[in-house]
Amino acid sequence: MMTPQPKPILRLEALSNPLWKPFSLTLRGGEICCVTGASGSGKSRFLRALADLEPHQGQVWLNEQSQQAMPAHLWRLKVRLVPAESQWWSDEVADHFPADVDPAALAALGLVQEAMHWQVSRLSSGEKQRLALLRALAFPLQVLLLDEPTAHLDPEQSLKVESWLKEEIQRHAWPVIWVAHDREQVNRVADKILLIQGEQIQEQPLGGH
């Protein structure tokens, strides 16, 4: 029998940059940590630091692997950032995906199978956002970083995406850091909540306002 793989654990040790003071956190597989704060507080930069795209001090660990000891491009294969604005390098959606895309995943996101053959230039912002999420999760990863993954979606679409993401996160046991503005969404999905305020990153009580 194959030995079960341990759930990934993401650890931040005294992580800081010019915007915030050192902060530490341990996030276990399947846990969702939502990050909130005012515009300009550094939420996206926080995610970029975790993805090794932003200069920072302190240590980031994936299990016993240090971010500093791994080439950045290999780190980002494991620690997957889905930015608020997706990037596309070809004008056919299918060119960005592996050969087989789960039709059930497309349906769960409110997309039809034909979406794989659409041109990127004809996509709405909401379609781009949902397809970018599907693309990010179509390749192996160990940690998921989400920058406002439902920002371009209406309330009904947002709930569909939330439901699909939560199922995938639990099924794969990924540690997840999810930047969100919508307090109701935070209350629905978060196992932990961080508030970036001034130079401080502080854990907040669940269900608070």
C-alpha positions as CSV (number, residue, x, y, z in Angstrom):
1,M,0.0,0.0,0.0
2,M,1.1,3.5,-0.7
3,T,1.8,5.6,2.3
4,P,-0.6,8.5,2.6
5,Q,1.0,11.9,1.9
6,P,1.0,14.2,4.9
7,K,-1.2,17.2,4.6
8,P,0.8,20.3,3.6
9,I,1.4,22.9,6.4
10,L,2.3,26.5,5.6
11,R,4.3,28.4,8.2
12,L,5.2,32.1,8.2
13,E,7.9,33.0,10.7
14,A,8.4,36.7,11.4
15,L,7.3,37.7,7.9
16,S,7.5,41.4,7.3
17,N,8.1,44.1,4.7
18,P,8.2,48.0,4.8
19,L,4.3,48.0,5.2
20,W,3.9,45.7,8.2
21,K,5.7,44.5,11.3
22,P,6.9,40.8,11.6
23,F,4.0,38.3,11.7
24,S,3.9,34.6,12.2
25,L,1.2,32.1,11.3
26,T,0.7,28.3,10.9
27,L,-1.9,27.1,8.5
28,R,-2.8,23.4,8.1
29,G,-4.1,21.5,5.1
30,G,-7.7,22.3,4.4
31,E,-7.8,25.5,6.5
32,I,-8.9,28.8,4.8
33,C,-7.4,32.0,6.2
34,C,-9.1,35.1,5.0
35,V,-7.2,38.4,4.8
36,T,-9.0,41.7,5.1
37,G,-8.0,45.3,5.3
38,A,-8.5,48.7,3.7
39,S,-7.5,49.4,0.1
40,G,-3.8,50.0,0.0
41,S,-3.1,48.1,3.3
42,G,-0.9,45.6,1.5
43,K,-3.2,42.5,1.1
44,S,-2.0,41.7,-2.5
45,R,1.6,42.3,-1.5
46,F,1.1,39.9,1.4
47,L,0.1,37.2,-1.1
48,R,3.0,38.1,-3.4
49,A,5.5,37.7,-0.6
50,L,4.2,34.2,0.1
51,A,4.5,33.4,-3.6
52,D,8.1,34.8,-3.6
53,L,7.2,37.6,-6.0
54,E,7.7,40.4,-3.5
55,P,10.8,41.3,-1.4
56,H,10.3,40.5,2.3
57,Q,12.0,39.5,5.5
58,G,11.4,36.4,7.6
59,Q,10.8,32.8,6.5
60,V,8.0,31.0,4.7
61,W,7.9,27.2,5.0
62,L,6.0,24.5,3.2
63,N,6.3,21.6,5.5
64,E,10.1,21.3,5.9
65,Q,10.9,23.2,2.7
66,S,12.1,26.8,3.0
67,Q,11.1,29.3,0.4
68,Q,14.6,30.7,0.5
69,A,16.1,27.3,-0.3
70,M,14.0,26.7,-3.4
71,P,14.2,28.4,-6.8
72,A,11.3,30.8,-7.1
73,H,9.7,29.2,-10.2
74,L,9.7,25.8,-8.4
75,W,8.2,27.4,-5.3
76,R,5.4,28.9,-7.3
77,L,4.5,25.5,-8.8
78,K,3.7,24.4,-5.2
79,V,2.4,27.7,-3.8
80,R,-0.1,28.8,-6.4
81,L,-1.1,32.5,-6.6
82,V,-4.4,33.4,-8.4
83,P,-4.1,37.2,-8.8
84,A,-7.2,39.4,-9.0
85,E,-6.5,40.2,-12.7
86,S,-5.7,37.1,-14.7
87,Q,-3.0,36.9,-17.4
88,W,-3.5,35.0,-20.7
89,W,-0.8,34.3,-23.3
90,S,-2.9,32.8,-26.1
91,D,-6.3,33.8,-27.5
92,E,-7.9,30.4,-27.2
93,V,-8.9,29.4,-23.7
94,A,-8.0,25.7,-24.3
95,D,-4.3,26.6,-24.8
96,H,-4.0,27.4,-21.1
97,F,-5.3,24.1,-19.8
98,P,-4.3,20.4,-19.7
99,A,-5.8,18.2,-22.4
100,D,-8.7,17.1,-20.2
101,V,-10.9,19.5,-18.2
102,D,-13.5,18.1,-15.9
103,P,-17.0,19.0,-17.3
104,A,-18.3,18.8,-13.7
105,A,-15.9,21.6,-12.7
106,L,-17.0,23.8,-15.6
107,A,-20.7,23.2,-14.7
108,A,-20.0,23.9,-11.0
109,L,-18.6,27.3,-12.0
110,G,-21.6,28.1,-14.3
111,L,-19.6,27.5,-17.5
112,V,-20.4,25.4,-20.5
113,Q,-18.0,22.8,-22.1
114,E,-17.8,25.0,-25.2
115,A,-16.0,27.7,-23.0
116,M,-12.8,25.8,-23.7
117,H,-13.0,26.8,-27.3
118,W,-13.9,30.5,-26.7
119,Q,-11.4,33.3,-27.5
120,V,-10.0,35.1,-24.5
121,S,-10.7,38.4,-26.2
122,R,-14.5,37.7,-26.0
123,L,-14.6,36.8,-22.3
124,S,-16.3,38.9,-19.8
125,S,-14.4,39.8,-16.6
126,G,-16.4,37.3,-14.7
127,E,-15.8,34.5,-17.2
128,K,-12.0,35.3,-17.1
129,Q,-12.0,35.1,-13.4
130,R,-13.8,31.8,-13.2
131,L,-11.7,30.3,-16.0
132,A,-8.5,31.6,-14.3
133,L,-9.5,29.8,-11.1
134,L,-10.2,26.6,-13.0
135,R,-6.8,26.9,-14.8
136,A,-5.0,27.4,-11.5
137,L,-6.5,24.3,-9.9
138,A,-6.0,22.2,-13.1
139,F,-2.3,21.7,-12.3
140,P,-0.8,20.1,-9.2
141,L,-0.3,22.4,-6.2
142,Q,0.1,22.3,-2.4
143,V,-0.9,25.8,-1.2
144,L,-3.5,28.1,-2.8
145,L,-3.3,31.9,-2.6
146,L,-6.5,33.7,-3.8
147,D,-6.7,37.5,-4.4
148,E,-10.4,38.4,-4.3
149,P,-11.4,35.4,-6.4
150,T,-15.0,36.5,-6.8
151,A,-14.5,40.3,-7.2
152,H,-15.9,40.3,-10.8
153,L,-18.9,38.0,-10.0
154,D,-22.5,38.7,-9.1
155,P,-23.8,37.2,-5.8
156,E,-25.2,34.0,-7.4
157,Q,-22.0,33.3,-9.2
158,S,-19.9,34.1,-6.1
159,L,-21.8,31.5,-4.1
160,K,-21.2,28.9,-6.8
161,V,-17.5,29.7,-6.9
162,E,-17.2,29.6,-3.1
163,S,-18.9,26.3,-2.9
164,W,-16.7,24.8,-5.6
165,L,-13.5,26.2,-4.0
166,K,-14.4,24.9,-0.6
167,E,-15.0,21.4,-1.9
168,E,-11.7,21.4,-3.8
169,I,-9.8,22.8,-0.8
170,Q,-11.2,20.1,1.5
171,R,-10.7,17.3,-1.0
172,H,-7.1,18.2,-1.6
173,A,-6.3,19.5,1.9
174,W,-4.6,22.7,0.7
175,P,-3.8,25.5,3.1
176,V,-5.4,28.5,1.6
177,I,-5.0,32.3,2.1
178,W,-7.9,34.1,0.6
179,V,-8.0,38.0,0.3
180,A,-11.6,39.2,0.6
181,H,-13.5,42.4,1.1
182,D,-17.0,41.0,1.6
183,R,-17.5,40.3,5.3
184,E,-20.4,37.9,4.7
185,Q,-18.1,35.9,2.4
186,V,-15.4,35.9,5.0
187,N,-17.8,34.6,7.6
188,R,-18.9,31.8,5.2
189,V,-15.5,30.5,4.2
190,A,-12.9,31.4,6.8
191,D,-11.3,29.2,9.5
192,K,-9.0,32.1,10.4
193,I,-9.3,35.8,9.8
194,L,-6.4,38.2,9.5
195,L,-6.8,42.0,9.5
196,I,-4.0,44.2,8.0
197,Q,-4.3,47.6,9.7
198,G,-1.5,50.1,9.7
199,E,1.7,48.2,10.4
200,Q,0.0,45.3,12.1
201,I,-1.4,42.0,10.9
202,Q,-3.7,40.6,13.6
203,E,-5.8,37.6,13.9
204,Q,-9.5,38.4,14.3
205,P,-12.3,36.4,16.0
206,L,-14.5,34.3,13.7
207,G,-18.0,35.8,13.1
208,G,-17.0,39.2,14.4
209,H,-17.6,42.6,12.7
